Amino acid sequence: MLKRLPILMALALFSPAVVAQQVTVEYNEDIKPGSYKTFTFVDAQANSMSEANPAMHERAVANIRVMMVRSGIREVASGAELHVTYYAARGDDLSVQVSDYGYKYPRSYKRSGSGGSAMPATYTQGSIIVDVWDTETDEVVWRGVAIDILKANPEKRGKQLDKVMETMWRKWAAIKRKLLARN
């Protein structure tokens, strides 16, 4: 049994179920997060799961709506202060150039934990990206990124999506508290 222990440990460590998905949050340091009261979901149909997997699309949208409302921001049909969307790298890698979607990165945009400026990026297959941007300035407020979650076992994808969306919002909530404390 002792001879098998290293093999069992290696299998456990590198098993897809055990490897943690990478979730990051990038944000605009200059925003006043408590000032936003309304949002509208905007479907990025070309890069969402709306056609390829309608059930997962609805689950992603439901997660976004719940988390925005939990953040104290209510959904409105028009005239929102924030727009929210998501992109999914389904079959191929996905390059997200926010200017292609009509919004931009502000100068004060930072990746959480790194302090460096964020640039448009290419995300690997299986990733999901959530963007929240200010409708008045057309600048990104924050972006949540979960790497390698959509390639897993189809029966587990929904729960994985729920888990990474919750992680995104917890990370954003921590950043939001930090931003609110300094204002």
N, C-alpha and C positions, 0 to 999 in steps of 0.2 A: 504493500500500500504506500509506503514512504517513497518508493521509486516513482509512483504515478502522481504524487502530489504536485511536482513542478509542472507536469503536463496538464493536469486539471486546473491549476492556477492560471497557466497561460491561456487555456481555452476560455476560462471565465473572464479573464481580462480583455481578450480580443473578440469576444462574442458580440455580434451586432446589438443584442439586447442590452449589453452592459456598457458599451461605448457611449459616452454622453454626447448629445448633439451640441454643437457650438452655437450659442445664442449671444449676439452682441446688440448693443444699442448705440447708435450714433445720434448726435443732437446739436442743436444750435444753442450755444452758451448765452446768447443775448436775449433769449425769449423770457417772457414773464408767464410761466405756465398757468398760474391761477387766473389769468385774464381771459382765457378761452372758455366759452360757455356752450358753443354749438358746433356740430359737425355734420357732414354729409358723406356717405360712402359713394365712391366713384369706382365703377367697375372697369378695370384695365383688361378688357376682354381678350386682347391678343396674347396677353401673358398671364392670364388667370387660369383657373381650372374649370371655368363656367361651361365650356363645351366638352372637354375631355373627361371630366369627372364632376358632374353637377352636384352630387351629394357632398363631395369634399369641398367644393366651392361654397355651397351653402353653409357648411360647418365653419369654414374660414371666415366668412362674412359674419356669421352669428357670433363667433369668438370676438371679432373686432368690435362689433356693436356692443356686446356685453362689457368688454373691457373699457371702451370709451365712456359708457354710461357709469360704470364703476368709478371712473376717474372724475365724475361730476360733470361730464360734458354730454348734453342731450342732442339727439339726432333731430334734424329739421330737413324738410324737403328742399328748401332753397334759402339763400342768404346766409349760409353757414360761415363761421370764422375759420373753420378747418375743413379740409378735404382729406379723406383717408382712402387708401387703396392697398392692394397687395399684388405681388407678382410671384409666379411660381416657375421655377426652372424644372420643367417636366421632362421632356425628351432630350434636350440639349442644354449646354450651359447657357446662361442668360446674362446678357450685358444690359445693365440698367443705366441709361443716360437720362437723368431727370429732365433735361432740357427737351428731350423728345416728347415728354408728357406735359410740357407747359409750365414747369416750375424749376427752381434752381437751388443750388447750395449757397447759403450766405457765407461771408468771410469767417464768421465765428463758429463754423460747423466743426464739431469734434467727435471723434470716436471715443466712447466711454472706456476709460482705463488706459488709453494710449496718449491722449493729449495732442495727437497729430491731426492735421486736416484730413478730411475724408474726400476722396475723389470718386467719380463714377467707377463702377467696378463690374467685373464679370463674376457671376456666382455659379457654382457647380450644380450639375443636375441633382435634383432632389431638394433644392433650397427653396425657402419661402422668405419674401421680403415684404415688410409692411411699411408704407410711407405715410406720414402725416405732414401736411403742409398748410401754411397760412394762406388763405385765399386773397387777402389784401396785398401782401408783399410777394406772393408766389414763391416763398422760400420754405425749404424743408424745416420743419420743427424738430422732428425726430424720425429715425428709421430703425426698425427692428429687423434683424437678420438671423434666420435659423438655417444652418448649413446641414445638408444631407439628411432630411427627414422624410422626404416623399418617396424614397426608393425602397423602403422597408416592406415587410410583409403586409399585404393589403388589409388583412384583418386588424392590424395594429396601427395603421396610418392615422385613423381618426383620433385615437387616444394620444398618439405622438404629437399630432397637430395641436390638440388641446393643451398638452403639457408645454410645448415650446411657446405657444401664444401666451400662456400664463407666465412663463419665465420672462418673456419680452416685457410684459406689463409690470411685473415685479421690478425688473431692472429699471424700466422707465420711471416707476413710482419712486425709486430710491434717488434717481437723478433729479426728478421733479422736486423732491423734498430738499435736496441740496441747493437747487436753484432758488426755491422759495425762501430758504433760510438766509441766503445772502442778500435778498432784496428787502 
